[in-house]
Amino acid sequence: MSTKKSPIERHLYSVHLTGKDLKPLTDIENDGWYGVSFSPLAKYYQLSYGGPDIPYQSVLSTTDRNFNLPLENNTQLAEALKKYDLPKYEYGQINANGFTLNYREIRPPNFDESGNTKYPVLFHCYGGPVSQTVAKRFSLDWHRWLASEPRLEYLIVEVDGRGTGFMGRKSRVGIRGKLGQLESYDQAAAASYSHYKFQV
């Protein structure tokens, strides 16, 4: 599994023992978060797609590209979700305190991008060492409900600041001896950016 395409995605690759000839085994043309589990002799593997769309699981073969055994496609979940207005997602990066940070906005289903509509903004942050909040994974949770509920329509902002994982060693270890300090600076910088962007 690798973050070669993006730190907020996970794709499966094959690679020669020399470290050369890296080839994607999952569709890197589309966003994806995958997990994998191989059989003891590595002839088969269970591929778990975790988002951003409806998750599914299949068994594939390392020797036969035509072999595909679906385990779960979550058809019932997909049908059930058609009844609801789900939030929209906007991913991007901001520069804060000399670092490039990943962010995600969880927007109300009918989000007004003109700036004429004012939305309450809620920051959802953890920022613990080597954690990751911004990821292209499927989820239905409290924050998505806050964005989707017509009586509320919150704009949820998530930012992976310094100390979180998958953005390089310099970003990850910079909080050593300053735990809780630099992460707060990054969230505050992201809040300033959100205020400028949306005038909330």
MOBEL-V424669 format. One line per field, one symbol per residue. psi: psi as a letter, one per 30 degrees, with the letter a starting at -180 (. if undefined). burial: # if it has 16 or more other ideal C-beta (glycine too) atoms within 10 Angstrom, else .. Layout:
# MOBEL-V424669
psi=???
burial=???
This chain:
# MOBEL-V424669
psi=klgeekfglklkllklffglhkkkfljfflkkjllkklleggflkjkjkglfakllklklkffjffkjjkekfheeeeeefffljlllkklaklkkhglkkklkkjllehkjffffkkkkkkkjkdglkgljejkilkkjaeeeeeefjffdhkjkkkkjakfllggleeeefffkfhkfeeeeeeeeeeeeeeeeefh.
burial=....########............##.#..####.........##.######..####.#.............#............#...#.##.#..#.########..#.......#..#.##.#....######.....#..###....############.##...##.##......##..##.###.##...#..
